[in-house]
Amino acid sequence: MNHAKPIPSPTDDDFVRLPGLFRRWEIEQVVDPGVDFHLEKAGESSDGTPLFAVYRRERTTSSGNPNPKKEQ
């Protein structure tokens, strides 16, 4: 049984692109729990290292509030 969810598209209104391009080992510096991420290959640096564009969005709960502990 496959429970996989569709991969989100970075063109969704709620995805925001982080500024800059990231090397694979730099991505861990921008990853946070409770946030959805989308990565896209975005070329190579002058030394041939792959670069990635990073998009993020806050997860929403069933109430629509991305952080149920935070007051609106």
N, C-alpha and C positions, 0 to 999 in steps of 0.2 A: 504494500500500500504506500503510495507516494503522498507525503504531506508537505511537499515543498511549496513555498509561496512563490508567486511570480517575482522576477527580479524587477525592482523598482526602476523607473526611468528617471534620469536626471533632469528631464524636461518638465517633470511634475512641478507645480508652482511651489510646493513646500520644500524642495531641494535647493540648497544654496551652495554655490561653488566656493571652496576655500581659495583665497588668493595664492597664486604661485603654483609651481609644479613640484612634485615630491619624488624623491628616490624611494625605492622599496623600503629601505631601512629607516626612513624618516616618517613613514606613515604611522608607526606606533606612537609618535609624539602628538598626533591629532585625533586618535581614536578615543572615544569616551563610551562608557557603558550607557545603555538606554537610548542610543542614537543610531539611526540607520545611516549607512554609508554606501556610496556608489563610487567605484574607481574606474577610470578610463585611461588606457594607454595614450600618452600625449607626446610621443616622440622620444628623442634621445639627447643626452647631453653631448658636448664636444668629444668626450672620451668614450662614447658609446653606451653609457649607462641609461637604461630605460627610465623614462619620466612618466609620472601619473598625475592626472587631474583628480581631485578629491571633491566629492559632493556630499553634503550631510543634511539630515533633517531630523527634527525631534520626533520621537514616537508619540503618538496620541493615544490616550485611553479611550474607552467607550464613551466617556463623557465629553470627549473632544479636548480636554485639558491635557497638554503634554506632560505636566508634572502635577499629579493629584495632591501632593503634599504642599504645594505652593498655592497661596490664596490668589484669586483672580482680582 
